[in-house]
């Protein structure tokens, strides 16, 4: 699996490409890609279930 920065880089490039390769908007594309990737990671996160500890009698 790719790390977070690599995913952001790929998404930022795709955004740049989809907008027709505009000059000077690289930071905007990076921040938007970062927001999208972080949202995807947060919504796909599933915490591990832990067993409840038994109480001593």
C-alpha positions, 0 to 999 in steps of 0.5 A: 500500500502506498504511503499517505504522501505518495497518495497525496502526490498522485491525487494532486497531479490528477487534480492539476491534470484535470484542470488543464495544467494551470501554472501557479496553483500547485499548492492549492492542488496539494492542499485539496488532495491532502484534504481528500486523502485524509477524509478517505482515510478517516472514513475507511478507518475501523478501530479494532474491537477489544475484549472487555476485561473480566472483573475479579470476584 
